[in-house]
């Protein structure tokens, strides 16, 4: 068993594109059963997507077995700083719809085991492609492989229908910033549609901002983050949901958080915040209890910039009258690198965690860069 690393980029790398690297994951000439495959992207130029991309490599062509894990990451010094255009970027130069379809390699042994497939540190720019396809779909997995995919420390933005669909099977979200979603979907737009099933399918320290509807109907609806089940394995903690809107100002159906199963167990759903009351009324069925969730957050008070086209959703010192998210989170430990924020700052070095993807530091310090692997 070995870790096999391939570089990906336009200048002197092993593979020129992510698609070429993915195609080689099945080749026994490159890998052996039980290997951990790592693709390391470089910001030589942006990666232009043309149509759907299925990331399902790892079933070796000599029938010797599967790879153990697959990680698609970004080299130190080539990662984004929490804002778009500052690191490795995936986008489309056309109006051709594109989706990433991650498919897990195999079932894992326990309900809290390692991730089979990790996608991290990439800036996914939907490019407002306009044809109504979600950015990620995790519904192509098969029974027994639930939620072994993890998306962490990524930016996912400017997509007109949906950031992620994971209604049949699942995906873990750790320390991501999702923003600028909407424009396609008629009277209801759901930014993230998530099952919340098993095998570490947690949603931890994510920021969801600006799901925008186009319908002026009073019955139109926004759901930025929709959790459709509550299982014993469900965990939704330290998340921040703000800035969602509909053209009809009389509409009350703007939900930063939404669930079809109520009430939530507050030991599994806690320390979440937003600017509307859905964080309590919907997800907790009006019961705050020990969840330490709160509403009333004012985006302009907490983010560096909410200006469309130049969003910077890292935290600043709360300058207004709304409740602050700095220091209001819960310590989630360091399993699976959840302690590294969107700038790679190590929260293990401080006492109080913030809510959302970014850990505010008064002197704008960030942690040293590490190659985040998960074995």
N, C-alpha and C positions, 0 to 999 in steps of 0.2 A: 504494500500500500504506500502510495507516494502522493505528494502534492505536486501537480503538474500545472505550471503557470505559463500562460500565453499572453503576449502583449497585443493590443488591438489599437490600430490607428493608421494614419496615412503616411507616416514617415518612418521607415526602417523598422516596422513592427512585424510580429509573426503573422498577424492577420490584418488585412486592410479594413474590414468591416466586422460588426458584431455578428451579422448573418453568416459570414464565412467561419468565424470562430465557433458558432453554434453548430454548424454542419459537421465540423470535425470532432465534435464530442462523441460521436458514434464510432469513430475509427479506432480499431484496435492497434493500428500502427502508431497512434499517438498516445493512447491511454491503455491502462490495464484495469481489470475489475477491482473495485474497492478504492480506486484513486479518488482524490479530491481535486476537481478541475477548477482552476481559477483563471478567469479572463480579466485582464487589467487594461482598462481603457485609458487612452491619452487624448488630451485636448489638442491634437494636431489640426483637426477641422471638425465641424459639426457632423453628426451621423444623420444622414437624410433617409427617412423611412418612406418606402413606396409600397403601400399595401400592408396586409396583416403579417405579423411575425410570430411564429410559434417557437417558444424556447422549451424544447422537450428532449434535447440531446442527453446521451448518457447510457443508452442501451447499445452495448458494443457489438459491432457487426460480426465478430467471430463467435458469438454466443457464449462467451466466457463469463458474462455477468454484466452488472451495472456499475457505473461510477457510484461512489459513496455520496458525494455532494458536488454541487455546481455553484460557484460564486461568480457573479459578474460585478466587478468593482471598478474603482477609478484610482489611478496612481496618485501618490502623495504629490502635492503641488499642482495637480490638475483637477482638483475637486472644486465644486462651487462653494461660495462663502455664505450660502443661504439666500442668494439672489440669482435670478436667471442671467445667463450670459457670462458667468464667471468661472465656468468649468466645462466638463464634458456635457455636451448637449445633444439630445435626440429630438428631431423635429421632422416636418415634411415641407418640401419646397413646392408641393402641388396641392390640389384640392382632393387628391385621392385619400379616402379614409384609411386609417391605419389603427390597428390594435396590437398590443402585446398580449400574447396568450401563453402564460407560464403554465407548464404541466409538470407535476412532481414526478420524480423518478420511480419511487416505490413507497410502500407503506413503511411507517416507522414503528419502533417497538413499543413506545410508551406514549401516554397522553401529553407528556411534557418533554419530548425528546428533541433532538437537534433538527434544524431545518435542512431539508434536502436541497432547496434552491433559494439562493439569496441574490437579490438585486439591490445594489446600494450606491449612493453617492452620484447618481445620474440626474441631470436636469431634463425632465421630460416636458417638452414644449409642444402642446397640441396644435399650435399654429393656427387655431381657429379654423380648422379644415372644413367644417360646415356640412358634413354629410351624415351626421347623426350616429356616430359609432363611439362606444366607450373607449377610453384610453387603455385600460387593462380589463381583461376578463379572465376570471379564475374558474370558470364553469366547465372547462374541458378536462378537469381532473377526473379520476376514476375512483370507485369505491375503495376505501382502505388507504387513500393517499390524502386525506383531508388536511389542509392547512399546514403543509410542510413547506410552503412557499413563504418567503419573507421579503417585504419591500421596506427598506429602512434608509434614513438619511437622504431621501430623494426629494426633489421638487417635482410636482405634477400640476400643470397649470395650462390655462388658455385652451380648454377643450369644450366643445359646444354641447355635448350631450351629458357625459358622465365620466368621472375620473376612474372609478372602479366598479365592476359588477362581480360579486362573489356570492351569488344567491344559492347555488347548488352545493359547491364546496367552498374553500376558504383561503384566506391569506392573512398573514400577520402584518400589521403596520406599526413601525417603531420610528419615532422622531422624523416624520415627514411633514412637509408643508404642501398643502393642497390649496390652490386658489384659482379664481377666474374660470368658473364653469357656468355654462348656460347658453341659450340661443336656439337650441333644438330640443324638442320634447313636448311641445304643445302645452297643455294646462298643468302638467306636473313635471318637475325636474328634480331628480334625485342625484346628488353629487357622488355619493358612495352608497352602494346597496350591498350590505354585508350580512353573511349568515351568522358569524360568531360561533363556529362549531367547536372543534376540538384541536388537540395537538398544537398547543402554543399559539393559537390564532388570536392573539391579543391585539388590542388597539391601545397603544401607549404613547403619550407625549406627542400627539399630532396636532397640527393647526389646520383648520378648515376655514377658508375665508372667501366670501364673495361668490355665492351661487345666485345667479341672476335669471329671472324669468322674463319672457317676452309677452306673455298673454296678459291682456288687461281685464280678463274675466274675474269677477269676484270669487269664483270657485277655483281659481288657479292655486297651485301649491308648490312650495319649495321645501325639500327635505335635504339638508346638506349631508347628514350622516344618518343612514337608516339601518338599524339593527333589527333583523327579522326574527331572531330566536334568542332565548336565554337558556343556555345549558350550564351544567356545573363547571364547564371549562371556560365560560365566557368571562373576559376581563376587558373593561373599558375604563381607562384611568388617565388622568392628567392631560385631557384633551381640551382644546380651545376652539370654539366655533362662533364666527362673527361675520357681519357685513353682508347678509343675504337679503334679497329684495325682489319685489314684484312691482310692475308698473301701476297697478291699482292700489292706491294708498289705503283703501278701506279693507283690503284683504288681511285677514288675521292668520292665514295659513302659511306662515313663514317659520320654518322649524330648523334650528341649528342641529337639533337631535330629534330622532323619531324612532319609535319602536312599535311593533305590532303585538308585543308581549309585555304586559304590565301586571304588577309592579316589578321593578328590578330589585335584585338582592344588592343592598348597598355595600356589602363586602366585596362584590365583584365590579360594581359600577361606582366609582368615587372620584372626587377631586377633579371634576370636569367643570368647565365654565363657558359662558357665552353671553351674548347681548340680548337674547330673548329668553323667555321663561321655560322653553322646552326642556332645558337641561334638568329641570325639576318636575314640571307638570307632565311631561311626556315620558321621559326615561325613568323617573322615580315615582310617577303617579301621585305627585304632590307630597311625597314623603321624603324630607331631607334627611332626617335621622343623623347617622354618623357618616353620611356620604361626603360632607363638606363640599358639595357642589353649589355653585352660585350663578346667578344671572346678573344683568345690568352692566356688563362690561362695555366700555366705550372704545371702539377701535382706535380712534384718533389719539386716545390717551395712552395706549399701550404699545402701538407699532411704530417703527421708525418711519414708514411711509405706506399709505394705502392708495396713493395716486395710481390710477389705471395706467399700465404700461411701464411703470417704474416702482412696482411694489417691493417693499422690503419689510417682511413680516417678522423680523427679529424684534425682540422686546426693547423698549426704552423705559426709563424711569417714569412711573405713572404720574402724569402732570395734571390730571383732572380730578373730577369729583367721583367718578365711577370706581367700582371696586377693582383692586389690582390683582394681577395673577402672579406677580413676583413673590416667591416664597410660599405660595399657596398650594403647591403640589405635594405628593407623597413620595417618599423614597422607594423606588422600585428595584433597588439592588443593582447588580451588574450582570445578571444572566443574559446571554445573547447580545451583549453590548448595548443594552437599553440605556445605560448610563451616559452614552455619548450623544450629545445634542446635535443639532443641524449644522453646527460649525465644528464639530468634533471636540467640543469642550467636555471634559470628564466630570460629570456631576458627583462622582465619588469623592472629589476633592473639596466639596462644600457640604454644608449641613442641610440647607433648605432647597428643595427642588421647586422650580417654577412650573406653571401649567403651560402646555404647548411645546412646540418643537425646539424652542430656543431657551437656553439658560442665560439670563441677563448677567453681565459682569460690568461693574461700574467703570472699570478702566478699559473696557472693550477688549479684554484679553480672551484668547481662545486656547484650547488645549493643543498639545502637539498632535501631529497627524500620525495615524496608525493605519495599517492595512487591516480592516476588520474582517476576520475570517471566523467561521463557526464550524467546529469539528464535532 
